[in-house]
Amino acid sequence: MTDKSLLNRDELEYIQQILGYSLSPSTLPTPTFRVDGGAAANALFAALGRQADLHLEAVFGDQRLRFPLQLVEDEFHALHLELGAPGIFQNGPVQRPWRLPLDTPLTLLHDNGQASSLEVHELSPAGVLLKSTDLLPPPDSFALWLPLPDQEPVLLRGNRVRHTSSDLTAFRLEMPPASHAERLRHFIFQQHRLRHPQLQQR
């Protein structure tokens, strides 16, 4: 079993609530679920875990949450599923990543920690809507840091796609390093929970 959990305790409790059951921290201290289907089934799961991307999907109204699953083997050769932070998608004629509108825009930072002239107004794992505060045209691309509450900033790299209004510009995000991508999904997932409390009701 890996030492580092892909979900924190709050995220685990949220998943348990929307799936209709709960487990206390004393019975499940980490977001890990044991796979015990017998030798043949476990061998099949192990082969799938090595050769395929595994996911758990949950659909709520017009939204779909896609949790990545990692299959790990502990020192006793028992298999466990670990859940990662989900990708959140908006269903419709065209499925797209759920976008988080920010009540208070976040100013992107340079490598030295100084504020840039770009503010994030809307955020998804795939893209951002930015506003340039210095009245200059937005750049074709950027590599800046997104400050997140109570944690280290996340590196974002984006390429301009289009102007969406007189003062906002859409950028497509390049895939950041894995640890940054995971932290970005965690942040968006936490904000999604706050904005959709009905999903936590039993």
Buried (B, 14 or more C-beta within 10 A) or exposed (E): BEEEBBBBEEBBBBBBBBEEEEEEEEEBEBBBBEBEEEEEEBEEBBEEBEEEEEBBEBEEEEBBBBBBBBBBBEEEEEBBBBBBBBBBBBBEEEEEBBBBEBEEBBBBBEEEEEEBBBBBBBBBBBBBBBBBBEEEEBBEEBBBBBBBEEEEBBBBBBEBEEEEEEBBBBBBBEEBEEEBBBBBBBBBBBBBBEEBEEBEEE
